[in-house]
């Protein structure tokens, strides 16, 4: 998946590798969506779905739908574990403004 260029106000990027995390993804994303220390325009979340076979993606999408200020991007992981999935996210976080 190709991401759009980063928002000009972007200061932080949270990379979350996930494989079958349907029980944990909702509270994790809600915590990010409702935090007050950083403005929504100043951070984004890159959720790397690493060959999930459960409802992780659907539950994450539901959080995004109820928190439209959360800039949540979905990426596909290689299915080789959290380190490889994290790398996918970090490489995407390093994209340049075009």
N, C-alpha and C positions, 0 to 999 in steps of 0.2 A: 504494500500500500504506500502510495506517495502522499506525504503530508503537505499541506499548504505552508507557505513561509511563516515563520514565527511572527506573532503579534509584536508590534514595535515596543510595547511596554513590558514584554516578557523578561522576567528576572530569574525565574526558576522553572525547572522541569522535573516532575516526579515520574520516575520510571518504575512501573509495577509489573514484574513478570508474574504470570498466574497460570497454573494448571489445576483445574478442578478445585477451585476455591469458592464454590457457590455459597458456603456458609460464612465466609469471611469477607467477601468482596463488598457487600452492601455496607457494613459498618465502617470499613476502611474508606470507601469512597465518600460516604456521608460525612465522616470526620474531616476529610479534605474539603468537601463542598461547604461545610458550615464553619470552618475556621475563620478567624477574624483578623489575624496578624498580617496577612498578605492579601492585597486586593485581587479579585478574580482575574483581572486583566494582566496581572503580573506573574501568573503561573499557569501551567498546563499539566495534565496528567496523560502519560503514555502508557496505556494498559496493553501489555503484550500477552495475548492469549496463546498459550503454548500447547496447542492441540488438546484443548479442553474437550471432555466428553460429557460434561455436566452442564448446568445452567449458568455458569460463571458469566458468560457474555450477555445473556438475556437479563440477568440480575443487574449487571453493570449498566446496561442500557436503560433499565427502569430508573436507576438512580440519576442518570444523566437527564432523563425526561422530567424528573421531579425537581432537578436542580439545574436549570438551563444556564446559570452563570458558570457552572463547572465546565471548563474546557477540557473535555475528555476525548482522547483519540484512541482508536482501537488498531492494534498492529497484530499481525500473525507471527507467532514464534516458530522456530524450526523444529520444535518437538524433541530437543536434545537436552533439556534440563534448564534450570533457572539461570545458570551462568550464561548460556548461549542466548536465552531469551532476553536477559538483561543487556547483553551486547547489542541485540537488535534495537532495543529501546534507546540505549546510549548513542548509537550511531544515528538514529533518527533525531534524537535531541540535539545533536550537533549540526543539523541542517542549517544551511545559510539562507539569509533573506535574498530572494531573487529579484 
